[in-house]
Amino acid sequence: MTTRCPILVVGLTDAGAAGISAALRDRIMRASLLVGGRRHLAAFPGFTGEQLMIGVSVEPALERLKLAWERGESAAVLASGDPLWYGIGVTLRRVLPPEALEVIPAPTSAQLAFAALAEPWNDAALLSAHGRPLDAVITRVLAAPKAAVLTDQHNTPARIAAALLEAGLPPTTRCAVCEHLGGPAQRIVRTTLAEAAEQTFAPLNVFVVWNDYLLNHAPAPPGLPDSAFSTIAGQITKREVRLLSLAELALQPGDVLWDIGAGSGSVGIEAARACPTARVYAIERREQFVAHIHENLRRFPAPNLRIIHGEAPEACSNCPDPHAIFVGGSGGRLADIIRVAQRRLRPQGRLVLNLVVLEHVQQATSLLPDARVIQAQINRGAPIRSLLRLDALNPVFIVTWRKESP
């Protein structure tokens, strides 16, 4: 029976071989197979056994290591930092049992970054944008008081900073780029998102962001009185209907919301304040209403809300794909807006329409046959001398449609 010895998986810092013990260097040099990236293999120029460089695809290395384990060959794998933190160790565990690996980590690059910054990191989100969709990373950064992000040549600190600015973080948000951590070329650049978005950094870095807005602004529960908003002749989504609509939108941290026909901006502002890490786009075609949105934002600040002065659906073309869409005013283009919503909403996305005439309800349900329709008939108590009567508000139809996964 073949005697199997575990594959040695060693984490390195930017110091390379100089950053590990002599005993560990000797074990690596005695292996029959050495696997790693170009930079890692270059740290052991005297190695005389079989070398396999990990390229664009990791599959050839995985197959060779699996074969080495089955044959009982001595193999070593070189990685950066902790191989089990967004590293090759995670991939190896998908194809090999835990007893097949002996993992000796170095400090993670995130750990080295926070140490260089003398910054506690027990409350930090540790993320990787290396070869991953940036949207998911931005969502996690927005939801954390601080975050450390592994970057790559595409998702650079500048690109991540620009995306965070677009998501609503203030330009003065503190951040730091930590280059060549643990090595002689280590450099720490403390800056702001606005400045980082305009700079170029060394490819080997960790991007640290402090979300001061999240630290200083607790979510504000919706339910502001109608009288708190600046409006034109009281044209506003009434508080009770606003609350029902926000519940149907079910906005989550990091979500994107389109508020189409924003009017005074009451729905978008309440959504943005209740979910400070969401990105809210208030689309309004009427210039006089846009002025009221600006005034209401002055009264109730929500930096994660962007105003777009234009007519939907064309004005939405440059907005990120939404998780939720609220339509409070269609301007006679209800069918066009619904079709765009059906196409652009993300899987499980919600479309919520507030409609007041039966013809628009019929039009919506013909395009959205599986939508749910309720009618909200609100009566508010009003005094009449020493007694109480009810004032009826105009009934509103709330049409809710959820996009199923493809």
Protein Blocks (a to p, Z undefined) as FASTA:
>chain_A
ZZddddddddddfklmmlpcfklmmmmmmpmbdcddfklmmmmmmbcbdcddddfblklm
mmmmmmmmmnopacddddehjfkgopaklmmmmmpcfklpccdddddfklmmmmmnopaf
klcccddfehpafklmmmmmmmpfbdcddddfklgfklmmmmmmmnopafklccdddehe
hiakbccddddfklmmmpccdfbdcdddddfklmmmccddehiafklpcceehiacdfkl
mmmmmmmnopaehiacddehklnommmmmmmmmmmmbccddddfblklmmmmmmmmmmmg
cfkbccdddddfklmmmpccdfbdcdfbgghpmmmmmmmmmmmpcghiacddddfbfklm
mmmmmmmmmbccddddddddddehjbccddddddddddddddddZZ
